[in-house]
């Protein structure tokens, strides 16, 4: 979203663009400047379609953002003969959607820049919809209007690298409207990680492709691990810190705020020093470079800086206020305040630590928002490079930038290439190909990230371009319980080339899950069953091999102690709970899949629970069941398609459900006043 990703308030996690890289870039001549999109694009397999002449020609991609600087030489032209062939300015109506902020221009450059920087789909065309002037705030109504207009203007793909920090039913319905009109919608997950459950609308939308961020294929993509007495801790390398050839081991010593006099009092020689961020003197500026220099001069082998407030952060050793002769000497990492204090409390016990810094371009960026957003589907669904991206900037400039805002357009550009290659593909088929051909992403310890962090994995355009099979759905969530131990899932298989002969199925998941499958015509039917009584959430992948190509379908399986069944009774849903223990109370939440709206009710063994529904839709049921002092969950779903809809709609304006009164056969509506405002999240 914004050129320099801002301070993330919730976790005090600062993602700033690498000042050292910018400074080094400014020292080179124009011919020597490295365009880092040339790193991320080959890393995700762009060379394959380019060798075949596939470049996005004929594809229109809507960028709903702060506008686009169509005077930029890499995005040149406004109107039918330019790069930006249309769009609308919702801020200064009647004027072209010229970007004065820079964020939309950066996003558009990743997709379609065609000059000194080459985007993923350089010959595609851009439709620019300006819904914010400064990137600080946006009306949800404008996002909705922009989606509607993009569909009307014939967009093939919509990229939305902004959003709000909660579920918004109007945005959800607008995205669904675009999907119904066969427009693929790609959304950024957001920059509120690494805490879970941090994705808002439109990234929460069930049908959109929600994209998280990984590092880039450059040497700045450092990853760090820290173990103290064999316990792992989460640490982030500071910008400018060098990788090490082998892990650094040594005792941990607490060094206060990293001042010279504090370090002189500690036994820092050949140790790993832990210090607190900031200073104990009001107004004193103790830069990370100063702390590092002091620690190195005191003989330390490495430095750990813990936060002076809640959350984790990304620090910089290279910055404009450092001493001209300064050069980092030892590795420096940052750590969350709570974990830092935990280690500090151990420092008097001669504890030993091991710190390692190494290169890993596919590591998930710490700022990238995580799921889950719902127990019924997987978000994010895929990850793509989103750090240290060099792309177009306002006023004919170029800038390094980080955020899921720039991961999403990698996926939008990739979708454009697939659509150019095969114009008959539906949006959900493009989504399937991108997801099922992605590659696994591993953490610093070689373990695959959770599906709730990366979805299917990191996008691989080369794999997607070679795909000859569409698998629907491309991922799934299911639930089992002791009274129903088997989960059956049906997949539709569609061969893009050849036939469906010689398909091989491999199960990758916990040993406690039994797996079986069969193929009936163009359908794959799988069955998973639980062999143990360990309740919880399980994840894995079903691997499909077809014509020597590997496709992966991730899944989440809820194994719950109780279960809930749902029955439609005209315009109501009724529920029945089954639990092996004597349950006393249950809170039931029912979510409409079309807009994310949730209604709740309660029930007891002697009192039935009901939820009134107003339209045909798939409804997701989440029950929290109390039994004694324990509370457990159960899940179910129902697809309602036989009722007459009571919820009336005109466009995207909904008449409130509880305010529809039938008086003498005439429906009188109580109007909905005001425009719902949402906080723009730069992603």
Secondary structure by P-SEA (a helix, b strand, c coil): ccccccccccccccccccaaaaaaaaaccccccccaaaaaaaaacaaaaaaaccccccbbbbbccccccccccccccccccccccbbbccccccccccccccaaaaaaaacccccccccccccbbbbbbbcccccccccaaaaaaaaaaaaaacccbbbbccccccccaaaaaaaaaaaaacbbbbbbccccccccccccccccccccbbbbbbbcccccbbbbbbbcccbbbbbbbcccbbbbcbbbbbbbbbcccccaaaaaaccccccbbbbbcccccccccccaaaaaaaaaaacccbbbbbbccccccccccccccccccccccbbbbbbcaaaaaaaaaacccbbbbbbbbbbbcccccccccccccccccccccccccccbbbbbbcccbbbbbccaaaaaaaaaaaaaaaaaacccccaaaaaaaaaaabbbbbccccccccccccccccccaaaaaacccccccccccccccccccbbbbbbbbbbccccccbbbbbbbccccbbbbbcccccbbbbbbbbccccbbbbbbbbbbbcccbbbbbbbbbbbcccbbbbbbcccbbbbbbbbcccccbbbbbbbcccccccccccccccbbbbbbbccbbbbbbbbbcccccbbbbbbccccccccccccccccccccccccccccccbbbbccccccbbbbbbcc
